[in-house]
Amino acid sequence: MRKGEQTRAVILDAALDIASREGLEGLTIGVLADRIQMSKSGVFAHFGSREDLQLQVLKEYERRFVDFVLLPSLSEKRGLPRLEAIFTRWLEKVGMEIHSGCIYVSGASEYDDRPGLIRDELVRMLGAWEKEMLRATRQAVEAGDLGGETDAERLVFEMFGLTLVAHQSGRLMHRPDAVSLAKKGFDRLVGRNKTVQ
């Protein structure tokens, strides 16, 4: 990478860490400049505004999320093996973020009733992830791993619920078994929808 690209990557990395811990509202040019020991004008040279910085942080978070959760899972056989791999890696990500915070979760809380570009980007991101989960679930039905009567949309809704409660229980309530309980919940959901052999 060129020096400018390296600097931008360093800024984004620090911004992502701040946003994960303090929320997107806690991410300011001043706080970021102090963190990386750079002038505010230097940060502004890479991001024209605080909103632009926040949007880029969201996109970087999404890229890392997809790289960690989805892409490795695509090597699994299409159907239930792939769906299980995606959900397991998603829970692994939740477990990692119990101590640092999840931008999807905190961002949704901060911007659920605040119209604007940040909220629009969060809605797009979460909508895209929901579509990926629906695709994987429907593929499991098509492969015959889940019964034909499976309500894919409801199943995905319930999977989202499991990850959210795992994050909340682990982060707020400090339950050490939050992630493992969510995995058991997923296994029960899948078990109820499996094709009877």
TAGIZI-V978388 format. One line per field, one symbol per residue. psi: psi as a letter, one per 40 degrees, with the letter a starting at -180 (. if undefined). A space follows every 10 residues. Layout:
psi->???
This chain:
psi->iidddddddd dddddddddd deiddehidd dddddefiid ddddddheid dddddddddd dddddddddd dddeeihhad dddddddddd ddddddeddd ihdddddddd edfgiadddd dddddddddd dddddddddd ddeediideh gddddddddd dddddddddd ddefheeddd dddddddddd ddeihh.
